[in-house]
Amino acid sequence: MGTNGSTMLEPLRQGLPPLDPAAVSNAASCALPARYEAVREARQFTRRTLDQWDIGERFDDVCLVVSELVTNALRHALPSDTPRPDDQGPPVRLHLMRWTSRLVCAVRDPSHDSPVAGDSEDFSAESGRGLFLVDSFADSWGWHPLAGTLSGKVVWALFRLPQAAAGGVSTE
């Protein structure tokens, strides 16, 4: 994952039952290039991953959120005039993590700036509704700066999974 799991997931504990980072039942991530085609790649990766985890029925909501988070990272966290040395690797990374009854989508980018919601009142606008959509489709979302050797931030969205997909009793 590139960061200490408990550090990256600390904000997910706020207002929720305890979450043990070591209890992740499934995790997958993919590096995304700094181009808008990466949004399509993120959707395809999400489809394959959710299908492998037998939670493909959540694809529509999760895919919309992943698309918005990746688009925001590409549009706002990677200004076109910022040089990107090749030795730093892909600047955006998508992480999907599943617990018994939760799914977390996290997008890491090199910016230290907080995500800013656009004017969600103007539904006819062509942009500026991304975080409003994330807030509408995910059960919760947030962001936090990275610490240690990685710089930038992680923007995450949490989805509660139905008990049928969770396989019964939750131990979280």
N, C-alpha and C positions, 0 to 999 in steps of 0.2 A: 504494500500500500504506500510505502514511502514515508509515512509518519507513524508515530506511536499511536496505536489504535485508541487507547484511552484518552490521549490528548485530543485527537481529532473528534472523538465522540462525546467529550465532556458536555458540550451544550445540549446534547440530546437527552440528558438526564433531567433537565429542568422541567418540573411539572409532570413528570412521567414516572411510572414505577421503575425501580432500579434496573439498570441495563448493564450486563456484564460484557465488555468488549471481547472477552475470551470465548463467549458463548455464541458468537456469530456462527450460524449453521452453514451459510454460504456467503461467499464474497467473490466479486469479479471486478476487474477494472480494465479500462482501455485508454491508451494515449490518443489524443485527438490533435490533428494538425491545425495550424492557424489559418484555416480557410473555411468558408461557409458550408462546403460540402461535408464538413465534419459533423454537422447536425444530422444529416442523413445517416452517416456512419454510426453516430450515437444511438439513433433510433433502431437501426438494424442490430447493433450489439445488445440493446435493451430487449428487443424481441427474442433473440436467441437465448439470452440469459434467463428471462422470465419463463420461457417455454421449458428450458432445462430444469428449472426449479418448480415446475408444475403450478405456476401462478400466472399463466398467460392471460387469465381472465382480467387481470388488473392492467393489462398492457395499455389500453387507451388512456387512462388517467396518468399512468406513470410516464408514458411516451410523451404526452403533452408537456408534463413538467420537465422531463429531461430535455426536450427540445428548447424550452424557454430558458432553462439554466445554462445550457451550452451556448445558445444564441447570445445571451447576455454576456457570458464570459468572452466570446469572440468579439462582440461589438463594443463592449465597454472596458474590458480588462486588458485588451490587446490593441492599443492605439496603433494605427497603421505606420506611424513614424517612429515607433519604438524598435531599435535594433534587437534582434534575437539571435545570439550566437548559437550555432548548430550544436555545440558541445553541451548546452543546457537541456537538450531534449525537447520533446513536444511541450508547449506551454500550458495546455489544458488537459486535464485528466478526469474521466468519469469513473466513479466508484459506485457499485451497487452492493449493498450488504443486506443480508436477510437474517432475521432472528425468527423465533417460532411464530410470533404474531406481528412482526413489524418488518417493513422494507424501508431502507434508507437509500436515497439517491444523493450523491455528493459530487459536486463539480469543483475541482481545484483549479485556480488560475493564479498568475503571478502578481495581480494587482493587490494593493493594500487598501484600496478604497472600498467603502461599504456599498452594498447594492442599494440602489435608489429606485423606489417605485415611481412610475410615471403618473400622469393624471388619469387615474382609473375611472373618472367620471365621464371622460370623452370616449365612448365606445366606438365612435366612427373613425377615430384616429388609426393610422396604419401601424403605429408603434407606441410603446410606452405602457402596455398592459401586461407585460410578461410576469412581473412579480404579483400582480393582482390575480392572474390565472394560477400561478403556483399556489398562492394562498387559498384560492377557491377549490383546487383539486386535491391538494395534499392535506393531511391531517394537521401538520405543523411544518414550519420551515424556519430557517435561520442561517446565520453565517458566523464565522469567527476567523480571526487571523491565524496563520500558521506560525509555529514556533520552531526553534531548532535550526536544522540545516536548510529547511525549505522556507522560502519566503512567499508571500502572497496570502491568499485566503481560501476558505472552503465555504461554498454555499450549499446547504443541504435541505432536503425535503423528506419528511417521514410519512409513510403510509401504514395504517393499521391493516393487517390482513385478517380476513374472516376466519373464524375458528376452523371451518372445513379445510381451508388452505393451510392453516397452522398445524393441522394434524392433531387436534384435540386440546389437551390441557396445556396451558402456558406455564413455563417454569421461570419466566422472566420477572 
